[in-house]
Amino acid sequence: MMRELRRISLLAAALAALPLAAQSGYTYGIKFGAGPVVSSAGDQKAHAAINFALSVERPLNQRAILFCELGYRFFRAEDHEVTRFGTGYAPGGATGPIVNTSSVDIRKDMVEGYVFNGGYRAVLSGPWSWQAGLTVARMVSNQEVTGQIQVGTYREGLNYVVSKSALSVGAFAGLRLKATDAFFVELNLSSVGFSQANYVPFAYTGQAPTTTSQTKNKVVLDANLGFRF
């Protein structure tokens, strides 16, 4: 939670630095929300996600607006066991079964990062508008690894955190309800890509421990509350 608060504080500081009075015609805003991952939960084993964003928008005419947002997104993660039982490896080229009663491999796969949205919004009907655009995300996957693997008398301790970061391009589309001139509600469907980190211990392969990665994507349905000023 402290990581999330630090990142929100950084975005709030960025908002304070915006030249609010310097460029007439621009409107600034802030929004925050949460929603479910509607695609597979993946190795996070959870569907919850939160987001926070600062926005700048400029009207093209009375019915259309161009806007951009800088935000932070966090996907909830849960501990889960991935112990790979079967043949294991020990130093010196020895092999043997991974001992069921004393081997456990627990992972927690966290994904978080910064997201930039650029889009177009137009009046649909009354207070309702539709919006769509592109997303550029720099997400970081942090995998916490705990436990141990035993092969014969050899025990390999697991106490690591491995990370992978990646830049990806996605898209979003949604609806906005203008409750007042200063307050709005949004519902958006967004795709966010990331590179999932995975630690591979020596006991599974007989090779030096390494970190692999796999490109993945999440589709999120966000409900947001926001303010314009």
Secondary structure as GFF3:
##gff-version 3
##sequence-region A 1 229
A	DSSP	alpha_helix	2	16	.	.	.	ID=ss1
A	DSSP	beta_strand	27	36	.	.	.	ID=ss2
A	DSSP	three_ten_helix	42	44	.	.	.	ID=ss3
A	DSSP	beta_strand	48	59	.	.	.	ID=ss4
A	DSSP	beta_strand	64	75	.	.	.	ID=ss5
A	DSSP	beta_strand	80	81	.	.	.	ID=ss6
A	DSSP	beta_strand	87	89	.	.	.	ID=ss7
A	DSSP	three_ten_helix	91	93	.	.	.	ID=ss8
A	DSSP	beta_strand	95	97	.	.	.	ID=ss9
A	DSSP	three_ten_helix	100	102	.	.	.	ID=ss10
A	DSSP	beta_strand	104	125	.	.	.	ID=ss11
A	DSSP	beta_strand	128	151	.	.	.	ID=ss12
A	DSSP	beta_strand	154	178	.	.	.	ID=ss13
A	DSSP	beta_strand	183	200	.	.	.	ID=ss14
A	DSSP	alpha_helix	202	205	.	.	.	ID=ss15
A	DSSP	beta_strand	210	228	.	.	.	ID=ss16
###
